[in-house]
Every structure is written in C-alpha cells, then in structure tokens.
Amino acid sequence: MQRRHFLQTAALTGVIPLCTGGSDSGSTVGPTPALTATEQEAIATALGKKGTYNEAQAVYTVALPRNDLKVTVKGEPVPIPFGFGGWVSFKKTLDGKQTVLMSDTVLLEAEVNPLIDSTHAAGLEIGAIHNHFFYEQPRVFYMHLHGMGSVADLAQKFAQAIRDTKLFPANQPAAATTSQPGTTPTPSPTGKELFDLTALDTLVKYTGVVNGPTYKYTVGRNDMQIMAMGADMTAAIGLNSWASFAGKQADAHVAGDIAMLEGEVNDVVKALRAHKLEVVALHHHMLGEQPRTVFLHYYGRGPAVDLARGFRAALDQLGKSQAGMKH
C-alpha cells in the first residue's frame, strides 16, 4: 500500500513527507485540493448516505451513529450523540495525487475482531483500538481505520468493510425519540433548551453545536500543522479536542478528548484533575503522523459551568510553546 511507503519513509527520516517536492515537515504548503461534486457523490453512493462537506478544510464526512445501542454511564442513560457516534472522512493529500480515509468506529466488544478481519479483507488498515469511557454499559470500544487511494476506491473499500455490521447506514435504525408508538410525536428538548449556551460559550471561548439533546465543542490545533500520509490533519478529519455536554445545566455529564503533543500530556492531566474531571484513556489515534499526537479522553459530572471550566483549563495547556491556540 502507498500508505506503507509513507510510514517506511517516516521511519528512516523521522518525518512524514508532504508530497510537495522541496518543503520540510514544519511548513504549511498550500491549500488542500477540493473534493469534487462527483467524488462526494461517489462516497454517498457507496455508503447509501449523504455526508457533509467542510469546504474550508476540504473534508467530506459521513456520520455513523450507533442508534441501535442504549448506553448508560454510571447507571444513567445517555444519548448517542454524547459520544457514541462514529464517522468516516475523506481528504486529499496536499499534492492532490491521493486521498486519505480516516474513520472512528463505535463497536461492542464482540464486534471488534470481525471488523478487523473485514477491514483487512477490503484493503484498509487499523490505526488504533481503545476505550473512550469508564462506567458505560454495554462496554463500547473505538477502532480507527485508515487508507489511501482514489476517492471512489476508498469509499467502496470502506463500504465493503462495514456492510455486514451495524455501522453500515442501511443497518441502522433512525435516531430514538421519546414518543410512544401510535402517539403524536412531541419535540424532545435539545441542547439549546437544556443548557445556557451563552454562559458555556463565554467560559470555553468557542461556540459549540447543538446535536439533539447534547451541546458539543470541537477545537482544532490551529497553532501547528500535523501531517499524516501526506494530508494535512485538521479538526474535520479527527485532529481535534472536543467536549460534549448531556443532561442539563445544573446537573450535566461531560465527555471529551484532548489532542496533545507529547510534552503537553501531563500539564493537561493536571489541569483536568484540578477541576475534578476523570482521565479515562490516553492513547494514539493515527499511525506515522508528524509531529506525534496523543489523545486523552476524560469524563465529568456536575454543573455544566464547572465542567466547562475544566475543559477550558485543559485547552489552556495547549500550544504554550507555539503561537497559542486561536479563539
């Protein structure tokens, strides 16, 4: 696989080549070429579901929520958008000659190894397998997949890998509602009604997004360029820190992820623990990226404003040796 050529080069040189001929790994080398409308349609056709295109980052993403699951954390039901929605994203390399696929899949324990087998049979690779939570029932694991090739070929390979699983969109039920069968549907409260968005945004210094009963922040590493397989890893393709709020303003759950350089890990851990947030995982998501990126998952329970302060404190540890994170 061409991806393996990139990793072999990295092992010898210590950097991932940018596919640009003369630039070094610390440089920002032009914009990522756009995915065409035809390429986006090829992805939607292969998966039987339309995604969303982030034009600024040139990333096409299809959401893969596990609406078939009913998950509890510490015995309390939590909504699927809280942290149990997978995804697959496509982005071109900087030279435009290849496309990179990245995916994070949400799996029960018994589903992990069958998906490994079908992923390899389809010609894609595994990047990581790990937990994101403590206390959840049923136990949930997350497996990252990746590959390189043409857009249409990657989409077909990914569809082949997941076609016989609950991840495939056609095998998923619609998102759950609170209405009983045979009754008139009544709107469920969303994150907009459950949380004081202005208060949270003021603390976090970003604007989040309402997703059903949750409110979520997604923050990229705009202070640096991180490369993998010749592609610029940005927030829309998984290189981000995030915080998802469920529950209500006075009594909330938060779960999230912090994307760190190796030297930032322990400062982030200290900041989270100082705000009584629990560290639940520390691991990689990708293979061969430069600079090396470590991801930390955390969980907390309490007033939403207290949880938001903890998330902001973790973000404040990032980029201290760089120009700083953009707000």
N, C-alpha and C positions, 0 to 999 in steps of 0.2 A: 504494500500500500504506500501511496505517496506520503501519507501521514508518518509512516515509519521512517522514511527518508529524512523528514524534518527532525524527528527525535534523534536519529543517529547523528545528524549534523550537530544538534544541540549537545549531545554527549561529548563530542570531540572538541567543540569550540566554546561551550558554556553559554551560548546564546541561541535563540531561535531566529533563523534567517527571515528577513522581511520580504523576500521575493522582489526586491527593488534594485538589485544590482550593486549599489555602492553605499547604501546608508547603514548606520550602525543601529544596534538594538535599542538605543535610548532616544532615537529620533522619531518625530511624528512625520510620517511620509504620506502626505496627500490624503484625500478622502477615499473611503471605501467605495468601489463601484456599486451602483444601484442594482437591485434585482429587478428585472423587467416584469411587466404585467404578465407576460407569457410564463415566466419562471414562477411567479407567485401562484398562478393558476395551476401549474403542474403540481405544486405542493398540495393545494387544496383538493385537487382531483385525486391524488394518491391516497390522501388521508380521509377523504369524504367529509371534510370540514374546512370552512374558510378560517384563516387566521387574521392577524393584524400586521400591518407593515409600519415599522418605525422608520420614516423617511430620513430623519436626521442621522440615525445610526445605521441605516441600510440593513435592517434586520427584519425578517419575516418570522413570526411566532404563531404557533398553533397551541392553544391551551389544551391540557389533557387532565381535567379534574377527575377525581375518583368519587363520583356521585353515588356509586354503589356502596360506599362504606358509611358506617355510622360510628364515629370516633368519639371516645371520651378521654379527657385528660383529668387525672385525679378524680375519676368517677363522674365528672360533669360533661355533658355533651358539648362539643364544639363544632362550629360549621366547617364544611370542607374548605372554603376559601381561607380559613385561618392558617393553613399550611399544608394542605393535603391535595393540592392541585399541581400536577406535573406540567411539562411543556416540552416543545421541541422548536429550535430556532435555526435559521439558515442565514449565513452571511458570507459574502465573497472575500477572498484574500485581497490584500492591498493591490496586487498586480492584476487582479481580475481573472486570472487563469483557472482558479479553482474556487470551489465553495466549501465552507466548513459547516458541518452539522453539529450542534450541541443539544443535549436533551437531559432533563432530570425527570426520572420516572418514579411514581409512588407505588410501592409494592407491599403486599403481605409477605411474611416470611417464606411461605411455600411457593411464592411466585418468582423469587429471586433467581434461582438456578435455571428454571426453564427459560426465563428471559435471557440469561447469559447465553444459553445454547442457541436460541433463535436469533440473537443479535450477531453472534459469530457466523452462523449459517448464512445470514443475509449480507455479510461482508462489512459489518460495522464493528466497533470496538467498545470495550468497557473502560471507563476512566476512574470510577470510584463507586464504592458501596458503603453505606453508613446509615446511622440514625440521625434524626433531627430533633427528637423529643425524648424525654423521660415520661413515665406515668401514663402513656397512651395505651388504650385498648380499642381494637386489637393492635398488636405490635406492628409498626409501619417502618419500612426501610426505603432508602432512596438510592437509586442506581443511575449514574451518569453515563450516557452513551455519546460517542462521537464518531466522526468520519469525514473524509474528504472526497470530492468528486464533482460531477456536474449536479446542478440543482435537481433535475428530473431523476437522475440515477439515485441520488441520496434519498429523495422523497420515496421512491419505490422501495429502496432497501429498508428504510425505517418502517414503512407500511408493512412490509413482509415480516419484519422482526416482531411487530406488536399485533399483527392481525388476529391472532388467536388468543389474545389476552384481553383483560378488562380495560387496558389502556386505549385500545382502538376506539375512536369516537362512536362508531356504529354499535359497539358493545356496551355503551354507557347509557344509563337512564338519564332523564332530564334532572336538573337540579331539584332537590327536595323543596316542598312548600309545607306550610303549616296547616293548610286547608284539608278537611276530611273529604274522602271520595263522595261525590254526589251533592256537595255543598257549593255555594258560590265562593270562588276564591277571594280571600281578603288579603290585602297587601301586608307583607311582613315588614317590621321596622328594619331600616337599613342603617349602615354605619352613620349616615347623616343625622338620623334621629337618635341613635344610641350614644353618640359621643359629641362632645363640644369640640368641633373641628378647629375652630379658631384658636382655642386655648392650646390644643395639641400642636398645631402648626407653629404657633408662636414659640413654644418650647423647643421643638425639633428643628426649626428654621428651614423647613421644607414644607411643601404641600403634598398631602397624601392623596390616595384614590379610594373611593368607596367601592367595595365589591360585595354586594349583598349585605349581610349583617356585620361585615368587617370593614376596617379602615387600615390602609397599608401605605407605608412609605418605602420607596425604592431609591437608593442613593448610589450613584456610580463613583468610580475613582477618577475624577476629572483632574486630579493632581499629577497623573502619570499615564503613560501608555504601557499596556500589558499585552504582549503578543502571544498567540498560540497558533501553531500550524499556519503561520503566515497571515493570520487575520488579527485585526485589532479587537481585543476583547473589551466590550463596553457593557453598560448596565443591561441593555436589552437582550444580550446573549448570555447573561448569567453572571457577569463580573460586577456584583453589587452588594451593598449592605441593605438589609431591609428590616422592617418591624411591622408586624400585623397585630391589630387590636381586635379582640372579640369580647362579648359580654356587654358592659355598659360603663358609662363614665366613672361612676363611683366604685364599681367592682368589676375590673377588667382582667382579661388574660392578655399577655403579650408573648409572641414568639418571633424569633428573627435570626438573622445571620449577619456577621460582620466579616467583610473581605479585607484581609490584612497582609502586609509584608511580614516576613518572619520577625523582624525586630520590633514590631508593634504588638505582638501577641500578648505578652504579659502585662503591658500597660492597659490593654483593652480588658483583659481578665480582671485586673484590679478595679477598673472603673465600674464594670458590671457588678462585681461583688460588693463594692461600696454602696451601690444602690439596691442591694438585696435581690439582684437578678441571678438566676441559677445558670451556670455554664453546663450545657448538656452534651456538647460534641466539639471536637477540634480535629480538622482533617483537611484534605485537599479535595477539589472538585475536578481538576483538569490534570493532564499529563504534559510535561515539557514546556509549560508556559514560562515566560521570562518578563519581568522578574517573578520569582516564585511567590505564589499567593496561597495563603492559608485561610480557611473559613472556620468561624466559630459560631455555633448555634447556642441560643440562650432561651430561657423561659422565665416569666414572672407573673405574679398575681397581685392585684391591689388596685388602688385608684389609678385611673388612666394617666393622670398628670405625673404621678410618681414614676410610673413605668416609662413615660416619655422622657423624663429627665435622665433616666438610666441609659436609654438609647442614645440620647444626645451626648452624654458623657463619654460613651464608647466612641462615637464619631469624632469627638474632640481629640482622641488619641491618634487619629489617622493623619498622615501627611505632614507630621510635625517637621520632618527634615526636608520636606518639599515646599512648594509654594503655598500649601494649605488647601483644604477642601473648599470648593466653591459652593456658596449657599444660594 
